């Protein structure tokens, strides 16, 4: 039993700020929340929060841990004037250069960095065409080492080796989902990692590939995680080759449901949006990535029923991501205010709930004890009604003091429970080797 005493309880949805609160944690769940509760649990471990903000854990709903060693990359990258050339010259060479060691360090570093930014959970989307079988379990090892909750999947594609590559990608997704099922059944470890059935984007997956993915969804009970309409090319490709809109095509294979995660969606049609909404699926908005790739702005955010926020591989600082999402929206003349984007951030908890079969995102009894703890001293009054404004204009990752996942501190007083310096030192060596490998590829 653990009691977080004298906390300032902060909740996004519904908005809540309450000082002088004790949060009682029993195992992996919140047991009780209220004033002066510590005395009721004399045998519990008590940690004095001294008024720090304790909120449900922050979720990054779309990321790419395979890109963790790309920061400051020094490789021979050809000029890339458009999105497709960026993919071919940078990311599709990096993912082909990954081996088991590089992927492990990339995933582990990303897990540690996410926790430092206040994330308790990250939903990952993975690619390593020359290291497919076993790659998702390699990422899972990084999640477990860091203590981060999350999901991952392999992005099925035919872009390198045709049908052989697509089959291998689907098989890895199925194998990983089955590995997770066995781990849950055997109680081998805390239930921290879940699976999606992944695909890169519809323009690199044939109908045969979608049919295989549909079988995987049916066999595993998981949903799909895929990029859609990140660039107009994806739309024109679907129209030219299949005479269908993108989501319409996915839905024709039974791939759109309440566990569906579609990343980006800048150029989805009204018909596509209606299908996603009717099936209760999620769009994940990645504002900074869209800006970095110069693909345009999603001016249809208000039409989607379920929107979450991700980074698409640009770190895992969700405070920063929320700010960019809001400011870019306002710059584009959008009508939404910070409360809408705070709800988008909170929606990551709903994605977790649908996939982990548990309650997330509220400081209520029975919810998972995934928590983010902040030092934030406000120069102005801070109440529930103006919480979105404080987050959009005040909060930042530098305020993160501690993170709790599954009832356990994975980051406390800005320190990890193990020495991370050797991990970062080794990652730097691996990154140099990875970049050299990239230069050897066509």
N, C-alpha and C positions, 0 to 999 in steps of 0.2 A: 504494500500500500504506500502511495506517495501523495503528499499534500503540498500543493503550491499555495502558500499562505500570503495574504495581503497583496493580491494581484489587482490590477485594473483590468477587468474583463472587457474585451473588445470583440464584437461580432459584426460581420458584414451583412448577413441576411438571416433574420431581420436585424437592422442596425441596432447596436447596443454598446453602451459604454457605462461601466459601473465600477466604482472604486471600492476597495476594502473587501475583496471577494476571495474566498478560499476555494480551490479546485481540487477535489479528491479524485485520485486516479487509482483504479484497482485493475492491475494487469494491463491490458491493452485498451481499456475503455474508461471514460469518465464515469464516476460513480455518483458524485453529488457536487453541486455548485451552490455556494451561498456564503453568508457572513458567519465568521466565528465557528467554523467547522473543525478546525484542527484539534481542538480539545476533545472532540468526540472520537478521535482515532489516536489514542495514546501510544500505540505500537507502530504507527506509521512513520516513515521517513518524512520530515518536514523541511521544505526549502522556502525561505523567506524571499518573496519576490520584491519586497520593498517598493511596492507601487508600480513595478514594471507592467507594461501592457502584455497580456496573454490573450492570444487570439487563435482560432482554428488555423491549422496549417495551410500555407499557401501552396497552390497547385500551378505548375506550368503544364499546359495541356497539349503542347506539341513542341518537340525538341529533336535534335539530332546529335546524340552523344558520339557518333562516329566522327564528328567534326571537331572534337575537343582539342586536337593537336594542330589545328589550322591557324591559331592565333599568331599573327606576325609572320605568316608563312613566307619562306624564302625558297621558292621553286620557280622554274621557268614556265610561267603562265602566259600563254599567248594573249594578245589583245582580244577582249570579249565585249563587243559592242551591243549584244542583246542577250536576253535571258538564256536562250538555248546554247549559245556559245559559252556563257558562264558555266552552265552545267557541264558541257563537254570538256572545257579546258581546265576547270578547277575541280568541281565536286565529283565528277565521274572519274577523274584520274585519282583523286584522293581515295575514294572508296575502293578502287581497284588495287591501291597500294597497301591497304590494310591487311595485316596478318593477325594472328591471335594475340601476340604480345602488344602490338600497337593498339589493337581494339581494347584490350583490358585496361591499359593505362589511359586511353582516351575516355572510356566510360567511367573509370574510377575518378579521374580528375573532374569530369563533368558532375559526377555525383557530389563530390566534396564542394565544388564551387556552388552548386545549387543550394546545398544546405547553408553555406555561408551567406547566401542571398536571402535566406529565410524560407526556402521551399522545403516542405515536408514530403512532397510528391512531384514526380515528373513523368509525363507520358512521352515516351521515346519512339522514334521511327528510324529504323536502322538499314544500312546498306554496306555490304562488303562482298562484291561479286566473286572474288577469288578466295574467300573464306566464308562459306555459307553454312555448312553443317556444323552445328555447335556454337555458332557466333552469338546467338541470343543468350545462351547460358553463360558465355564469357561476360556479356554485359550484366547479366543477373548477378554474377559474382561481385562486380563492382558496386551494384546497388546494395547488396548485403554487407559488404565490407564497410561501406560508408554508413549504412543504416537508413538509407533513403527508400521511401516507398515509391513504387512506380509501375509502369507498364512498358512493354517493348514489343516489337514485331519486326519481321524482315520484309523489306519493300520488294515484293515480287515484280519482276521486270523481264523483258526479253531483249533489252537494249545491247547486251554484249554477246550472248551465246544462244539467242533464240529460245526455242522450246525447252531445250535442256536446262537453261538457266531458270525459266519460269517454273518448271517442275521442281527443281531444287529449292527455289524460294518458298513455294507452297509447302513442300515437305518439311522445311525448317520451321515454318509457322506452326504446322500441326504437331511436330515433335516437341516444340517448346511448350505449347499448350498442354500436351500430355504430360510433360515433365512437371509442370506446375500442378496439375491434377494429382499426380502421384505424391508430390511433396506435401500437398494439403492433406491427402488421405493418411499419410504416414506421420503427420505432425513433425516433420523433420526440422523445421525452423520457423521463425515468425513468418506469417503470411504477408510478405511485403511486395511481392512482384507478381504481376498478372500479364496476360497476353492479349494482343489483338491479332487479326489476320491482316498482314500488311501488303501494300502495293505501292510502287513508286508514283505513278500517275497513269490515268487511262490511256494516254498516247503511247505508253511503252508496255501496255498489257493487251494482248489480243483477246478475242472472244473466247478462245480456248483457255486462256489464262483466267479469265473471269469465271468461266465454268468451274475450273478447278478450285478457285477461291470460294465459290458458292458451296462446293462440297465440303471444303475445310470449315466454313462457317457452320454448316449443318452438323458436321461431325464433332466439333469442339464446343459449340455454343458461344463462341466469341463473335465480336463485331469486327468490321473492317476499319482500317486507318490508312488513308490515302490522300495525296495531294490532288486537288482538282482545280482547274481553271486558274492556276497561278499566273499563267500567261495566256494570251489569246490563242496561241498555237494549239493548246489543248482543246479548245472549243472547235477551231476549224478542222483539226484532225478528226475529231469525233463526227462532225458533220460530213466531211469528205469520205471517210472510210466506212462509217456505220449509219449515216443518215439519221442520227439521233443526237439530242443534247446529252451532256455528260452524265448527269445524275439519272436521267431517263434510261440511259444505257446500263448503268450500274443496277438500277432498280429492276430492269428486265431480267436480271440474273438473280434477283432476290437478295441483293447485297445492301439494301438500305433498310435500317431498322433503328431501334432505340439505342443500340450500342455503336452505331456508326459515327466515326469521326472523319470529317472532311476538312482538310487544311486549306486555307486561303480562300478559294471560291470567289475570286474577284469578278469573274465574267460569267457567272452562272445565270441562266435565263430565269424568267419568272416561273416557267414550268418546272425547272429544276428546283427552285426554292420551294415551290408548293409541294413537290414530292418529298423533299427532306423534312419540311414542317409536318406534313401529314404522317410521316413515319417516325416523327419525334427524334430525329437524329441531330447531331451537333455540327456546327461550323466552328472551326478554330481560326481566329483572326490573328495575324502575325504582322503587326504594323511596321516594325523596324526592318524586318526582312524584306517586306514589299518595297520599302523605301530604298534599301540597299541595292536591290536588284532592279530598281527602276521599272517595275512591272505595272505600276498604276495604283489606284486607290479603290478600295471596296466601298462604293457609295450606296450599297444596298444593305448595310448592316441592320437597319431598322426593320427590314422585311423578314429576317430570320427569327424563328421562334427560340432557338437555343444557340447562344454564342458564348464561346469561351476564349481565353487568351493564351497564346503560345509565343515562342521566340524563334522557331524554325532554325535553331542552332546558334543564335546570337546570345550565348550565355543563358542564364536562368534568372536574371534580375527582373522579377515580375512587377516591382514597384516602378522601375524604369519603363517596362513594357506598357503598363497602364498609362503612364504619362504620355508616351509617344502615341498610343492609340487614341487617347483623348485629344491631344493637341493637333494631331494630323486630321482627325475628324472635324475639329473646329475650323482648321485651316481650309478644309474642303467645303465649308459651309454647312456642315452637318448639324442636326438639331439636338443631339444627345449631350448630356452633362455628366459630370464625374460619377453620379450615382449609377448610371447605366453601365459604365465601364467597371465600376466596383462589383456590380452584379455579374458582369461577364467573368471577372476574375474569380468570384465565388463559385461560379458554375462548374469550375473544375472539380469541386467536391461532388457535384451531382454525377459527373462522369465516373468518378471513383465509386460512388454508391452503386451505380448500375453494373459495375464490373467486379467489385469485391463483395457485393452482397452485404454491406454494412453501412452504418450511418456516419457521415462526415460533415464537417463544416459548421457545427454549432456547439456551443458550450452547454450541452445538455447531457443529462444522464443517459448512458447507452451509446453515445457517440464515441467513435474511435478517438483515443488520446493522441492525436496528431496536432501539435501546437507550435506556433511561432511566438517567440517572446522578444519584445522590443524595448529599448530605451528611447523614449521620445519625450522631450520636454517642450511643451507647446507654449508659444508666446501669447496665444489668444485662447479664449474658451474653447474647449473640446467636448462636444456632446454628440449624441447619436445623429442629430439632424445635420451636423456639418462634418461628420466623419469622412464622407467622400471627398470633400474639398481639402481636408487635411492630408488625405492620402495622395491626391493629385498634385498638391502644391507643397507638401511638407515631408511626408514619410520618404525614406530611402533605405537602401540595403545596408547603409552604414549604421542604421538604428538596430539591426538584428543583434541580439545578445545571445539567444539560445534557441535551439530547435528540439522538440520532442517528437519522436515517431514511435507509434505502437507502445506508448507509455514509458519510453526510455529516452533519456537525454543522449542525442547523437552529436550535439554541439552545445557546450555550456560555458557561459561567460567568455564567449569568443574563442573557445579552444575545443579541438576534437579530443576524444578519449584515447587517441593513439597518436604517435608522432607522424605527421604528414610530410615533414621535410624530405625524407628519403624518397617518398613517392613522387614528389614534384621534381626532385633531382633526376630520378630515373626517367620520368616523363620527358624531360628536356632532351635527354639522349635519344630516346625512342622517336621523338618528334623529328630530330635531325635525320635519323635513318629513314623515317617515313618520307620526308621531303626529297631525299636523295633517290628513293625508290620511284617516286612520282616522276622525276626527271628522266628516268630510264624507260618510262612507258610512252607508247605512241600517242 
